[in-house]
């Protein structure tokens, strides 16, 4: 078999595998590439959760913990996602929150101290729950796996041809995949989580207008800082996020 035939055969097999790995996500209303199983993601998430609990200092503030659990329970119940939800507040100034597949949610004291009311906690809780409904972690892992396969094929193809500076072209292709596929999808995930999260918080009885107020407040706090250009970031710019959220709230008659 010639190298050209080998490349063609590998490419054909990859297309078939990718097509078989597509799944419809009703929460998002679109199909997703899913090459990573739920079992794999669940195992990795369980390990990461335990590592975080051991590494971070857990808050001993009973009122803060109870507040997060109360809001979290309302929002996740409204989401309809059937997970054994766990919530933790880390005693850190860091302004962050995250979720792991399986319903593991972490808030940092720093971000809670910036929130004006429970509606804004519900904003972030809805956003994190929406990442799970969107299966964003599994989709991102699948995209990275697919990108690795694609770059491997490209490398074989370059080696099989008469292309000069093969290593340089491979590096260019790798950057193209990162900036042209993986990062734009990460930003898409964030905007999807914003929209779906608003629906969850509204169903739970919280004010969806507070989602806009929260993100505008975060944007004001970060004004003047040297931000990563949007094309190189996993998150949309503040302006993009706020404009998209404002438009969605108007479309849903929330504002």
N, C-alpha and C positions, 0 to 999 in steps of 0.2 A: 504493500500500500504506500502511495506517495504521501509526502507531507501535506500536500494540498488536499488530498482525499481525507487525510486524518483530520485536518482542520474542519473540513466540510461535515464530516461525520460527528465530530464533537459539537459543532454548532447546532446541528440538527437535533442531537440528543438533548442539548441544553434548552432549546426552544420548547421541545415536548415536555421536559421536566418543569419549566417555568409555567407553561400553560396548565399543567396538571396541578400546580401549586397555587392557582388563583382561587380565591374564595369570596363570596358575597358577604358584605357586612351591612346588615339592615339598619343599624344605628346611624351609619354614615351615608347609606344609600349609594355605595360604590363597591367595586371589587378590589381585593387586595392580594398582593403576592404573599403567600404563606408557605415558606420552605422550612420553617422552624415549628416544631410541634408544641402544643400547650404543655405537655409533660416536661419538655426541655426547659421552657420558660419558667414553669412553676418550680422546678428544682433549683435553677439559678437564682430565682427570686427568694426562695426560702433561705438559701445560703447568705445572700446579700442582706436580708433582713436581720438575721442573727448576728452577722458581722457588725452591722450598724448599731444594734442594741448594745453590743460589747464595746464598741469604739466610742460612741457618743455618751455624753452625760444626760441622763433622763431627768426631766423636770419633776420636782417634788411639790409643785404648787397644785394643790387639790382643785382649786377653783378653775385654774387654766386648763387642767386636764379634763375636768368635767365639762367645761364649755366646749372644747373641741369634740369630745365624744358625743355630746348632745346634738350639736350642729351636724356633725358627721353622720350620726345615725339617721337624722331626718333626711338629709340629702341623699344618702346612699339608698335608703328605703324608697325614696321617690324615683331613683334611677332604675329600680327593678333589677339591679345586678345582684345575683345571688352568690355572695362571697362571705366567708367567715371574717368579717371586717375587724381589723385591729388598728388602733390609733395610738400614736406616741407623740409627746412633745419633748423636743430636745432643748436642754437649757443652754442655749447658745445665742449670741447676738446676730448670728447669720440670718439674713432675710430670705428664707427659702422654705419650700415645702415640696414633697415628692410622693409618688405612689409606686408601689411594686405590684406586678400581677399577682393575683390572689387576694387583693384587698388589704394590703399593708400600707398604711398612710402615715407619713411623718410631717409634722409641723415644727418649725424652729421658733423659739420664743421671740427672736428678733422680728420675724414677719408678723407675728400675732400682735406685737406692741405697736405696729404701724396701722392696724385695722381699727376702724372707728366703731364698728358694730358687728353683730352676728351675721348680718347680711353679707359682709365682706369676707368673713370666714367661710360662709356658704359659697361665695364666688370661687374661692380657691379650692374648696372641697368638691364643688361641682366640676371644676376644671380637671382635677385629678381623677375623679370617677370617670369622666368622659374619656380620658386616656385609656382606661381599661375597657370601656365599651368599644372604643375604636381599635382595640388590639394594637396599639401603636408600637409597643415594645417588640412584639413578635414581628410586626411588619418591618420595623427598622432593622432588626436582626436578619430578616429574610433578604432585605435589600442589600445589606452588607455582604451576605453570603453570595447573592447573585452577582454583585459587583466583583467579588473575588473570582468567581467562575469566568465572568466576562473578561476581566483583565488577563486571566490565565490564557484564555483563548486568543486574545489579542497578542499576547507575547509569543504564543506558538505561531500565529499568523505572520508576525513580523520576522521571526526567525526563519520562517519558511520562504519568505520573499527576498527581494533584493533591496530592502530598505536600509539605508545607512543610519547610523546613530540610533540603533534599536533601543538602547537604554533610555535615551532622551525622549524618544517617542512614547515609550512605556510610561515614563514619569508624567508626560503631558496628558496621556489618556487617563492615568490615575487621578490627576487633578481635575480633569473634566468630569469624571464620575462623581467625585466628592462635591464639587461646586455645582454641577449640573443636575445631579440626581439625588444624592443622599441629603445634602443640606436643604435644598428646596422642599423635599418631602418632610423633613423635620419641622420646617416652618409651617408647612401645611397642617401637620399634626397639631401644632399649637393653636392655630386658628380654628381648626375643627373642635378642639377641646374647649376653646372659649365659647363657641356657639352652643355646643351640646351641654356644656356646663351651665349655661344660663337657663336652659330648659329644665335641668334637674333642680336648680335652686328655686326656680319659679314654681315648679310642681310641689316643692317642699314648703311653699308659703313664704319664701324670702323675696325681697324686692330686687328684681333683675337690674333696675337702674343703678343699684349700688355696685354692680360689676364694672360699669363704665367709670363711676367715681373712683373705684379702687385702682383701676389701671391708669387713670389720669393722674392720680396721686403718686403712683409709682413712677410715672414718666416725669413728673415735676421734681421728684427727689433725685432722679438720675440726670436731670438737665445739666449740661455743661461738662459732664464727664466724657472722657474719650471712649466712645462706644465702638464695638466691633462693627465694621460695615455689614449691612444686612446680608449681602451675598455670601459672606464668610461665616455667618452665624447660624446656630441651630434654632434660634428664636427670631420671629419677625421684629422689625424695629417698633419702638413705641408708637410712632405715628401710624404705621401700617396696622398695628393691632387695634388701636383706638378707633381708627376710621372704619375698619371691618366690623368691629363690635357695635359701633354706633349705627352703622347701616343695618346690621342684623336686628338690633333692638327696634329700629324704626319699622322694619319689614314685619316684625311680629307685634307691632302696636304696643310695645312696652314703653316707648317714649313718644 
